[in-house]
Amino acid sequence: MPTPLPAPYFVAASAKAAAMVGLDADELANDDLVAVFTGNKVPPRAKPLSAVYSGHQFGVWAGQLGDGRAIMLGELKGPSGPMELQLKGAGLTPYSRMGDGRAVLRSSIREFLCSEAMAALGVPTTRALIVTGSDQGVLRETVESAAVVTRMAPSFVRFGSFEHWFYRDKPDELRTLADYVIQTFYPELADDANPYKSLLTEVTRRTAHLMAHWQAVGFMHGVMNTDNMSILGLTLDYGPFGFMEAFNSGHICNHTDQQGRYSYANQPQIGHWNCFALGQALLPLIGSVEDTEDALEIYRPEFGRRMDELLHAKLGLTTHSEDDSALFDAMFKLMQDNHVDFTLFFRQLGKLRVDDLGNDAVIRDLFIDRVAFDIWAVAYRQRLRAENSDDCVRKQEMDRTNPKFVLRNYLAQIAIEKAQQKDYSEVARLLAVLEKPFDEQPGNEHYAALPPDWASHLEVSCSS
């Protein structure tokens, strides 16, 4: 059961998430619903629960884990289908271990904003419905105020949910869980010759596609432990995440990750590693190592195919050429050498014209070595001419693919600091901007600006 917080108050809500479960966002601020989504009042038909799971954390088997501060209220059916509603930060559970079961305002706002930002970017993700707060103190590195974020997903079953029963040698429970997932979320696999192999294949495919989406928008998760991997291929658990700014393929967004296991460049291979961990857990059901390995074989080609599609779209290319990989590699090396802002580069690249250098300045000025950009741009223009690319059409398509606005850490920090002073207006404004990441949004250009100097000192870690 949730543990009540004193004098809870409304912080923010997502109208788009609310609509998915048939709720009116304007009503979420009333006292009764604030009480429900803080855990102070349990709806009559709700049967709150927390789930057990295990997992590999930073590549090391960590044993039993579980929802240490997340409590599921139940399921709501809406226009988008059934969604589980889960209170994160609502108090102690049987799996809290040494934790206090609480979340803080800082991390709750970050998860709320990024969940909705990723959905607007078209990246598969859990959603965030509402954030509530309380003045009760919570000890982290310092004393911070408590908060609860209500997140939504068709299911919060994780890779680690299967690992838990495998490593405990509980085959009946393992099969029950797998059958539930297949029947509920993958019913098309139920009649396959080996539905458990088909399940691993499909989850591996979805994970490969998710990793490609992350790479394409410059998103870094920060804690890709197997207990943070969704069986539905959703982005799950927003902790020390970050969006790439000055491009560095080795960038580590999580200050806790001293070895760089979850760097931007490593995310695709870690996604693959995590699928192998899931395959190990499903092995007793699949029946043979050969079938398990066969299911996992889909990862590399699916990641490569999806990443190739996304890169072609980001560069406005509608056809494929055998030299495209070299063009992409040269582009990323150029970005790396010049520390070019990831989001700004791709957005400005849409302004390039095939036979007119007049717009090049807005792109060239992102580079320290402008001559190096000019050399790459010659090859890019040749590629565009080869497919008779139309400048106007291409820009429109690229603007639908390359966002102008992402949740930069400094933007989240500004909203958090205002919220800590009881001013929640910036959270709402930032959410409104992030819900339309591909639009020009006149008047909101400052949300797309390069980060200020002070932002370089921001650090995010697993502590939240």
N, C-alpha and C positions, 0 to 999 in steps of 0.2 A: 504493500500500500504506500502511496505517496506520503511524504512527511510535510505538513503545512509550513509555509513561510509567513512571517508576520507582515501584515499590511501590504499585500501584493498590489502592483500597479501595472498598467498597460505601457508597453514600450513601442511596439510596432507590429504590424500584421501585413500579410501579402494577400491582396484581393484575388490575384490569379490562383494562388494555392487554395484559398477558401472556396473559390468557385468549383474546384475539382472535387470537393466533397460536399457541395450543396450548401455551403455556409455563406452568410453575408458578412463581408469583412467589416462593415460599419458597426455591426453588432458585437464584434469581438472585444471591443473596448468596454463593454458594460461589465459591471462588478461581478455578476454571476459567472460569465464566461471567463473573466480574468481569474476567478477563483478555481474554475474547472481546469484551466490550462496552466495553473501554477501547482495544482495538486492539492489545493485546500478543500475542494469539494469534488467528490467522486460521483459521476452520473449514476443513476439507479441501475441501469443495465450494464454498466461497465464491470469487468472482472480484471482488474489490473494484474499484470504479470511482468516479470523480467526473464530473459532467456539466458541459458547457460551456453557457453561456447569455449573453445580453446584456441590456440593459435601459435604461429611462429612470429616472434617479434624481433625485428632486425636480423632475421635469418636464424634465430635461435628458438628452439622449442620452449615455450613458456608455460605449457600446461594449461590448467583450467583458468579461464577468464570469465567473461560474461558481462551482462548489462549492469555495470557497477553503479551507474547513476541514471539509467534510462528505464522508464516504466511505460509499458504499452497500456493505454486505456482501452483500446478496442479497435474496431473497424467501422468506417463509415463508407457507405456506397454513394457515389455521385456520378455525374455525367461521364467521368473518365474511368469508372469502374471502382471496385473496392480499394480502399487505402487504409493501412494501419496508421493510427495516431500514437505517437510516442513522446512522452515528456522526458526531456534530457535535462537533468539537474534537479529532479524532484525528490531526492533523498536517498537514504540507504536502501540497498537491496541485498539479497543473499550473496551477491557476487561483488560487493564493494571492496572486499579485501581490506587494505589499509586506507582506502579513500573515505571521503566524507559524504559521497553521494550528491554533491552539489556541483553546479557550474557557475561561472561568474559572468557578469554583464559583458565584459570584453569579448570572451570567446563565443558567447551566445549571439551577440550582434554579428560577429564575423561569420558564424555558421549560417545564420539567417540570411544575410546579404549574399553570401557566395552560393548557397543552394539555389536561390532565385536567379542570380546572375548566370550560373551555369545552365539552368533550364532555358533562359532566354538566348543563350549562345547555341542551343541545340545539342548540348552534351547530356547524355543520360545521367540522371542524378536523383537522389532523394530530394524532397521538397521541404520548405519551412513555412509553417502556417502563422505562428505568432511568437513573440518574445514578451515575457512578463518579467518584472523585476521586484526586488525587495531590498530594503536597507540593511538586512541582516548581513553581517560580515562573514566572509569566507577567506580563510588563510591560504594564499599561494606564496609567491615570492614576497608579496605584501598582502595586507588585508584589502580585499575587494568586495564589492556588493554582489549579492546572489542574484541569479536569474534562471529562468527556465525557458528553453526553446522547444516548441512543439514541432517535431519533424514528421514527415509523412512519406510512405512508400508502400507499394503493393505488398512488400515483404522486407523484413530486415534480416532474413537468413543469410549467413555468411559462409565463406569457405571454412572458417573455424568452427562452424556449427557441426559440420561433418567430421572435421578432425577430432572433435571432442569425443564422439562415440567410437571412432576408429581406434584412437590411442587408449581408450578405456576397454577395448575388446568387447564392445556391446553391439554385436551384429544385428540384433533385432531392432534396437533403437535406430541404428544407422539406416536400416532398410525402411523403417517407418518414416523417417525424415525424408529420405530420397523419394519414396512413393508420394508423400504429401506434396513435395515440390513439383514433381512431374504432373500429378493429377491437377494441381491448382494453377500452375504457371506454364507448364509445357505439355498440355494434354495431347498435342499432336505427336508426342514421342511415345505415348503409353503403349501403342501396339507394335512398336519396333521390335525386331528380333532380340536386341539387347538394349532395353530402354535406358539402362544406367550408363552404358557407353555413349548412347545418343545424348544423354544429359550432359556428360562431361564434354562432348564435342560442342554442343550448343553454348554452354557456359564459356568454354575456351574461345569460341568465335566471338561472343559478345565482349569478352574481356579484351581480346585483341583489338576490336573496333573501339572500345573505350580508351585504350591506351593511345590509339591514333588520334582520337578527338582531343585528348589532353595535350599531346605534342603539338597539334595544329593550332591550338589557341594559346600555347605557351603556359599551360597550367601545370603546377607542380603540387602533388598531394602532400608529400612530406612524411607520411607514415603508412607506407604500403604493406603493413603487416597482414597476414592471412585473415586475421579477425576483422580487418577493415575492407575486405573484398566481398562485394555483393554477389549472391548467386544469380541475380538478375542482370548483372553487368551495369549496375548503377554506381555513380560516384558516391561513396559512403564515408561519413565521418570527417567533417571539416575541422581539422586541428591546425597544425602549423603549415597551412597551404600558402601558395604564392603564385602570382602571375609573373612571367618573365618580363623584365624591363631591359636593362642593358644586356644584350644577348651573350650568354656564356653557357655552352652546352653542359658544363660541369657544375652549374650552379646548384647549391644545396639550400633549400628554403627553410629547412628545419634546423635550428641552432643545436638541437639535441643530437642530431645525426652526425657525429664527429667523423665517421668513416666515409660519409657520402654515399651510403648504400642507396638512398632514395633521391639521388640527384636527377635533374631533368634528363640527362642522357641515359641514365640507367632505368628509367621507368618502364620502357618496353620490355627489357629482358627480365625485370622483376615481375612484371605482369605474367610473363611466361613461367618463371620460377614458381609463382603462386599457384598457377594452374597445375603444375606438377605436384604441388603439395595437396591440392584437391584431388588429383588423380590417385595419389597414394591412399587417401582416405576412402575413395570410392572403389579401390581395387577389389576388396572382398565381394562387392556386388557385381562389378564388371566381369570378374572371373579369371582374367589372365593379364599378365604384364603386357603381352603383345597387343591385346585389344585396347588396353589403357594407353599405351604409347601411340597406337594408331589414332585414338581420339585426340591426343595432344598435338599430333602432327599438323593440325589445321592452323595452329597459332601463327607461325611465321608467315605463311602465304597470305592469311587473312589480314594480319597487321600490315604487311607490305602493300597489299592491294588497296586497303582503305587509306593508308597514309599517302600512297601515290595519287589516289583520287582527290584527297583533300589538298595536297600540294598543287596539283594542276588547277584546282578551283581557286586557290589562294593567289596564283599567278595569272589567273584569267585565261588559262589554256584549255581549249576544248577538244584538242586532238592529242595523240601521243606520238612521241618520237624516241628512237633508241638513244638519242643524246640527252634526253631530259634529265636523267639521273646526274649527269655531269654538270648540267646547268644548276640543278638544285644544290648539289654539293658545293659548287663554287659560290653560290649565294650564301649558304650558311657559313662557309669559311670567311667570306667577306664580312658578314654580320659579326662573327666572332672576333675577327681581327680589329674591328672598329667599334665594338661594344654598342652596336646599334639597338635602339629601343625596338623590341619585337613587335608590339602592337602598332606603333606609329609607322614602322617601315612598311608593313604590308598594307596598311590603310593608305599611305601616301603613294605606294607603288601603283595604285589604281589610277592615279592622275597622269602617269606617264603616257605620252603619245608616240605612236610608231614613227612618224616622220616629222616630228616637231619637238625640239629640245626646250621649248619655252617653259614647260612645267617641271623640268628636271631639278630646279633649285630646291624645291620643297623636299625632295628626296635626297639630293646630294648633300644638303646641309646636315643630314643626320650622320654623315660619315666624316671621320678624321681624314681619311685618304680618299678624297673625292675623285682622283684620277682612277683609282682602283674600281670605284663604282662605275665610272664612265666605261671602263673596259668591259665590265660585266654587262652593263646596259646595252652595249653593242650586240653581244650574243643574245640577250633577251629580245631585243628588237628584231633580230634576224629570225628568231623563233616565232615571234608574233606575225611577221610578214609571211612566213611559210604557211600559215593557216589563214591568211587574209583577215586578220583580226581587226574588228571595228572598234575604234577608241571609245566611243560613247557606250556601245553595248557592253564592251568589256568592263568599263568602269562600273556600270550598274551591277553587273554580276559579281565583280570583286567586292563591291561595297556590301553586297548581301552575304558575303563569305567572311570578310575581314572586319572584325568589329572596330568601331571607333572608341568604345568605352569598355573597359574591364575593371574588375575590383582590385585596383592597386592598393598595396598595403597602407600607403600614406592616406588614401581616401578613407579607408576603413578606420584608421587611427583618428582622423579628424572627427568622424562621426561618433566614435567611441568616447573620445574626450569630452565632447559636448553632452553625450548621454550621461556620462558620469557626473555632470553638473545638472542633471535633470532636464536637459534640453534635447528632446528626441526628434526635433525637426530635421536635422541633417540625415538621420537614418532614413526617414521617409523620402527626403529629396534624392538621396543617393540610390535608394531602391528604385525610384521612378526613372532615373537615368539608366540604371543597369537593366531595366526591363525592356529597353529599346536600344540595345548595344550597336545596332547597325545603322541607326538613323543619324542624321547630321545634328539634330537637336540645337538649333541656333539659341544662343544664350547660355548654353551649358558647355561651351568649348573648354573651360578651365578644368572640367572633369577628365579631359583627354590629354592634358598637358604632361610634359615630362615631370618626374618627381622632383620636389625641391631637395636642396642639399641635406636638410635634416633627416630626410627619409632614409638616407643610406645607413643611418644608425639604428633603424628599427630591426628588431629581432623577434622571431616567433619560435616557440618551442612546444614540446609536448605538454607543458604545464598549462592547464586551463581550468 
